[in-house]
Amino acid sequence: MNTQELLATARSLVAGDKGLLAMDESQPTCNKRFAALGIPQTEAARRAYRELIVTTHSLTKGSASPATTEARKPA
């Protein structure tokens, strides 16, 4: 991808009143949030939480794209 294509893509992701939805919360941070709410700190619960976010009907009204990272495996 050349610089012009990259710039055009970046501009389209934040066009109008839309932005990016950062969904790159680390596992420890997510677990801390879940613990405070009494939610099991499991991969299944984290997956269900992410799926709930990305399947929200009106999500695309305010967000052009979610930004995610791959889960990190312990060394």
C-alpha positions in Angstrom: 0.0 0.0 0.0 1.5 3.4 -0.9 1.3 6.5 1.2 -1.7 8.0 -0.7 -3.7 4.8 -0.3 -2.9 4.7 3.4 -3.9 8.3 3.9 -7.2 7.7 2.0 -8.0 4.7 4.1 -7.2 6.5 7.3 -9.4 9.5 6.3 -12.3 7.2 5.4 -12.1 5.5 8.8 -12.7 8.8 10.6 -14.9 10.5 8.0 -17.8 12.7 9.2 -18.7 12.1 12.8 -17.3 8.5 13.0 -14.2 7.3 14.6 -12.5 4.1 15.7 -13.6 1.9 18.5 -10.6 0.7 20.5 -11.1 -2.8 21.6 -7.6 -3.7 22.5 -8.0 -3.9 26.3 -5.5 -6.3 27.8 -6.6 -9.5 29.4 -5.5 -8.4 32.9 -7.4 -5.1 32.5 -10.5 -6.9 31.3 -10.2 -9.4 34.1 -10.0 -6.6 36.6 -13.1 -5.0 35.2 -15.0 -8.3 35.2 -13.9 -9.1 38.8 -15.3 -5.8 40.0 -18.6 -6.7 38.4 -18.7 -10.4 39.5 -18.3 -11.7 36.0 -16.2 -14.9 35.5 -12.7 -14.1 34.2 -12.7 -16.6 31.5 -11.9 -16.6 27.8 -15.5 -17.5 27.1 -16.7 -14.4 29.1 -14.2 -12.1 27.3 -15.3 -13.5 23.9 -19.0 -13.0 24.8 -18.2 -9.4 25.9 -16.4 -8.6 22.6 -19.2 -10.2 20.6 -21.8 -8.2 22.5 -19.9 -5.0 21.5 -19.4 -5.8 17.8 -23.0 -7.1 17.3 -24.6 -4.0 18.8 -27.1 -2.9 16.2 -26.3 0.8 16.2 -22.5 0.5 16.6 -21.8 1.6 13.0 -23.6 4.9 13.6 -20.7 6.2 15.6 -17.8 3.9 14.7 -16.3 3.2 11.4 -14.2 0.2 12.6 -13.1 -1.6 15.7 -9.4 -1.6 16.5 -8.4 -4.9 18.0 -5.2 -6.8 18.9 -4.6 -10.5 19.0 -4.7 -12.2 22.4 -1.2 -12.7 23.8 -0.2 -16.1 24.9 1.9 -16.4 28.0 5.6 -17.1 27.3 
